[in-house]
Amino acid sequence: MSEQPIGVVGAGTMGQGIAQVLAASGFEVKLYDVADEQLGRATAAIDKGLGKLVAKEKLSDADKSAAMGRLDTTTALDALRECEVIIEAAPEQPALKEKLFRDLSRLTHDAILASNTSSLSLTRLAGVCERPERVVGMHFFNPVPVLKLVEVIRAEQTSDATVARIEALAEALGKTAVPVGDSPGFAVNRLLVPMINEAAFLVQEGAATPEAIDEAMKLGAAHPMGPLALADLIGLDVCLSIMEVLQEGFGDPKYRPCPLLRRMVDAGYLGRKSGRGFHVYE
């Protein structure tokens, strides 16, 4: 592995988790966000996350201090110029991601640009870059420090060397890389989010309560978490966005977002992060 730092763009939930795992695995990390306030929250969240590992005796106090010492935050995109790999974890907004990739491509000639997008086209993102062969999907799952999967998505332009480098990075982080083609929703979300959407239809139709649906899927399908509790964890706005990507990408009515899901997002009932979704959180 290179001694060059790894860049992370976006200090939200996913960016925090990715930065934490990188720092804990021995990598120097440059975490970028447009807002100092968000970077402060992210640093506190990473410190808390590492503290939980110390409490569980999975990490020593010295290792925690060393990991925090490897974390550098910045509001200047130019600070990522020397990064070997940059992992983008910005909101799922195509125009925003395309601008970031265009800017990063001009800023760094040799860096691999990896997107944590959960559903958007990597081929389209690569198309705005000066070196599209160095663009790839690196889709982590929430919570990043816990879940082992990383979907590695090859755009039409992605080189074998880029894929190999990202698979090696995933392995160095203790993750399992699973190769997936560049299709809307990739593999997990193409299967998972329509199930969540169908669960929302069940609630809308009065066929079952969220509690009943979640209990049934845990007991009947051996799911560790029910689909609507999982939707609340993911964020209902994210689920809606993925359904819209699937509907647009495939043009198939089976991907029509549930009207209840859309109304809940409009009402600001986004799940755990807002305190209310299909379930209520204190």
N, C-alpha and C positions, 0 to 999 in steps of 0.2 A: 504494500500500500504506500501511496505517496505521502510525503510530509506536508504537502500543500493543504490549506484548509478546505473544508466543505462548506459551501454556502447554503443557507436556507432562506427562502423568500416567503415572508408571511409568518407572523407570530401569533396566529390563532391557535385553536386547539390542536390541529394536525401539525402545524409548524413547531409548536412547543414540544410535542411528543417526539417528532423527528429529531429536533435539536438535542433533546435529552438523551435519546438513545445514541446519537452520534458522539456526544461528549462523554457519556459513560463508557463508550467502546474505545476511547482513546484518541478520537479525532478532534482537531482544532475546528471550532465551529464559528462561522460568522452569520448571525441571525439578523436579517433585515426586515424592517417594517417601516411604513410611512409615519407612524406615530410613536413618539417617545413613551407615551402613556401605555400603549399596548406592549411595548418592549419591556416596560417595568412589570406589567402583569405577567408576561411570559417568563421573565427571570424568576419571579416569585413562585410561579407554578412549577417550573423546572426544579427549583430548590426544594419545594415541597415534595415533588415526585421522587427525587433522589433521597429525601429524608425518609420516605416510606420504605424504600429499599434498605436503608440503614436499620430502621426499626425491625424489619423482617430478617435482619442479619444476612442480607444478600449483597450488601455493600458496606465497606468500612467507612468510618468518618473521614479518614485520610483520602480514600478513593472519591468520596463525595466532594471534598474540597478541591481535589485535583480536577474532577469533572467540571465543577463550576468555574475553575480557573481557565479551562479550555473554551469557555463560552464567551464570545464577544458580540455585543449588539450594536447595531448601527441604523441610522435613517438615511445613509448615503449609499445608493446602489453602486457607486463607483468603488466602494470598499470591497466588493466581491470580485474585483478585477483579477486577483491572483488565485482565485479558487479553482481547483481541479474539476470539481463536480458542483453544480448548483441545483438544488432541489426546490422547485417552485411549489408552494403550498398556499397560494392566494385563493380568494373566493372563486366559486365556480361560475365565472362570468367570462364568456369567450373573448369579448373585446379587451378586457383587462389582461387576461392571460396572453393574448396575442401581442399586446403592447409590451408586456414584460419580456416576452421571448425575443421580440424584435430589438428591444433595448439591450438585453443581456447578450444577444448575438453580436451586436456592434461593440459591446464593452469588452468581451472576452473572446479571443480568437480560438483558443484550444480547449476551453471548458466543455464538458458534457453538460447539457441542459436537460434535466429530468423533471417531468411534471408529476405531481401527486394527484392530478385530476382523477375524479372517480368515474367519469363518463365521456369527456370531450375527446374529439378526434386529435390524436397525436400527429397524424399526417398533415392536418391543417395547421397545427402549431409549428411543425417543422418547416412548412412551406413559407413562413415569414422570416426564417432564419438564414443567415449567410452560409452556415455549414449545417444543413439539415440532417446530414448523416450522423451528427453528434447529438441529436434530439431523441429522447426515449421516455416512455412512461415508467414511473416508479411509484406504484399505488400502494401506500401503506393503509392499514386499517386501524380504526379507533377502538380502544386506546392503544396507541403505537407501542408503548413500552411492554404491553402484555401480549398482543396478538402477533403471531409469528409470520403471517403471510405478507408477501410483497408481490403483487402482480407486476410483471415486467412486460410492458407493451411496446412492441416494435411498430414504428411508423413505416410507411412504404419506403422512406428514405433512410431508415436507421441502419447503420453498419453493424456487422458481426462484432467488431471490436468494441463498439459502444455497448451492445447488449452484454458482452462478456464482462466488461468493467463494472456494470451496474449489478450483475449477478454476483460478482466477487464482493462488491460493497455490501450487498444485502447479507451475504454469508458472514462477512466480518462483523455485522451488527447482530448476529445470532438469528437472522430471519431466514425463511425459506422462500426462494424466488420461484415463481411459477410463470412460465411464458404464456402470453395471451396475445391474440391478434388484435389489430386496431379496428374494433367493431363497437358500436354504441353500447355503453354500459360494461364493456369488456366481459368478464365471466361472472364474477360474484354478484355485481349489482344488477346485471341483466336477469339473474335468477332471483335475487333477494328482494329488490325494490318492488317488482310487480307483485310479489307475495304480500308485502306490506300494503301496497295499494289495494289489493283484493281484501285484506283484513279491514281496511278503512271502509270499503263498500259494505262489508258485513255489518259494521257499526252503523253506517248511514241507513241501511235498510232495516235496522232494528233486529237483525237476526241473532246477534249476540253482543254482549258488552265487551269493552276492551279487556277487562279482567278475565272474563270467560274465555275469550280468544287466546290470550296469552297462556292461561293455565292449560287449555286444551293442547296447544302446540308444544308446551313443555312436556306434558305427560304422554301425549299421543305420538309425537314425532321426535321425542328426545332432544328438543332444542334447549340449550341452556338458558335462553331468554326468549320470551314471547315476542312475536313480530312487532307489536305496537309499543312495547317497552323498548325494543331495539330502535324503532323509529324515533322515539323520544330521545334516545341516546345519540343517534345520528344527527337529528335535527329535522323537523318536518319540512323546513324550507329546502334542505338538501335533498330529501326524498322527492319532493315535488319537482325540483330542478332536474333530477335524474329521469323521472318519468317523462318530463317534457323533452329531454334529449332523446329518449327511446322512441317517443311518439314521432318526433321530427325525423329521426334517423331512419326508422323503418317504415313510417307511414302506415302503420298497422293499428286499427282501432283497439286492439287488445291492450295497447299501452296508454289508453286514455286515462289521465289523472282523475282520481276520485274527486267529485265536487266537494265533499266534506273535507278532504285533505287541503284543497285549495282555500276553502273558507277559513280553516283553522290557521293557515299561514297568513291570510289576510288579516285575521284577528290578532296576530302576534303570538298565537299559541304554538310555539316552536319546539316544545319538549323540555328537556332538562335545563337547557340554557336560559329559558324564559320562566321556568318554574311551573309551566303548565303545557301539556300536550294531550295525548290520549289519557295520560295519568297526571296527577297533581303532585308536585314536589315542594317540600318545605324549604 
